């Protein structure tokens, strides 16, 4: 049996995650420890642990941060109420919300101003959904499951728009939207696609390689929506089996039984060192022949948050 690895590209860090992680690193360098971070800066166990060791303190809510301290808001975005809570405690804030999430927040505010009912396709309890819904709580209804589609009530069927969590799978979102359009034929689409380019690109790469794979290993954390979607996408696209692991050591050697082709990819919040560790682990078990499957070349980069850029310029001068 010939053993080989198909390595998806693009994979791993997207521009929004890179920006958020660098924001915390630069804040630690600039202001010194501790730097407080509301929620996990990105949904990755390894990243959170590494930053904690360097002096980042992760809290659930801004009211856990000492008065006057510095707090970074995570890449997933926060509701206006969180900004108000921080201001009330006199906190210095750096907002590391991904610009693509900020765009959805702006859309939510705009459609609320125009008095639309907003149907937000997303996963209940996900931080990004809470932040977006918090922009217009009186106008937003969350649609997670097919059952939710039946429960939606709108005031005027001609003034309804859908928005979505940026990290869903494209197919899953379209399925929900088509169900909604069955109920509300005049449902409007968002002005631009809400699903993030990186989420889409990683799913396209997995779809390209999955039909050839006996097994697809996705490096990512269980609370990472886009990582979990990659497992689903791999199975739907024809992989015989697919699993989500944080680290190479979590791979069960039994999964390799009878497997000739292993696909490897990683979620948008995963540093590539974890993928390299997995490739080394696989090479030790005879899977040393690695072929990269490239479906896109990403050139996107986001500037650091304004508050931090200002501090870095002042330090430089």
Phi, psi and omega in degrees: 000125176279134181252132178211163178240132169258122185251118185288139171220126006282157176209172171067203189316131168261174183297323181292320178291314179305313180299318183292317181293315178297325178302313180292319179299314181292324178296320178296318179294320187281315187255346184081162179282154357273151168245125180276146178228125178279123185064180177289131183304317170219160184277075175211124184303312184297316181297314182297317180296315181298316180291325177299318181296335181269358175116007175279139177244118183268129180234160179280319184225157183297335182287356175271354183271134179302144178313134173079358182280176181262131178230138176255133175270140189289170182298340186280349178089157180227157177284158178306327180301328181290320176299319180295319179299318180293319180296321181296332179263009176061034182278146169274132186239146168235123185263106182263021177305134177300133180304333179286330174286319177304321179300318179292322177300317180297320178297318180298316180295318183296313182290330176293319177300324180274007175063039173275153162277129184249122178259111185262111179277119183181180183261127182302134177088349179288138184303322182296319180296319180297320179294315181293314180298326181294343178289332184206063189302331182281347185249343188263134169239132181276133176241105182256305185253170177299327179296325180299327181301320182288337186273344185298135175235128180241157183278321183220108185299347179268357179234064180229136178227150174251145171231168179217158169300140188285343189256014179285171172276145181302316184295318181297318181296313182296325178299313179297316183297320179295323176296318179296321180293333174298325179273323184234086185302335182268009180306128182268148175275154175296156183300332174216160184300128180277333182296128187292145182304323184289320177301312180299311184299319181292325178290321179298317180297319179293318179299325182292324185261337187305319183300336180268357189258135171281331184212134173243123176258124178252121176275124181171168182264156185292339178268006179268109183302313185291329178292315179298323178299325182298324176297314180298316181298318180300314181294317180295331184272000172118000175293142181289326180209154177207140182222153177256128178226144174280321185224157178305324184295345180276352180289129177276118181307334179297334179297337184274357182299121179073010184266124175260322181244121177252127172268141179230132173211180179209152180291170187289352179250020187251122176291145188293342179302327181289327177290318179298321177299319180294319179297321178295319179299316180292320180300322179297340182252021173096358180260068185263347183273103187249127176242127178276133176254105185257124178244350178196154172244116185273132180239010186285136173218142180246141175294153177294160179304145185306315183301321183283321179302319181298313181296321181293322179293317180297320179295320182295322183277000000 
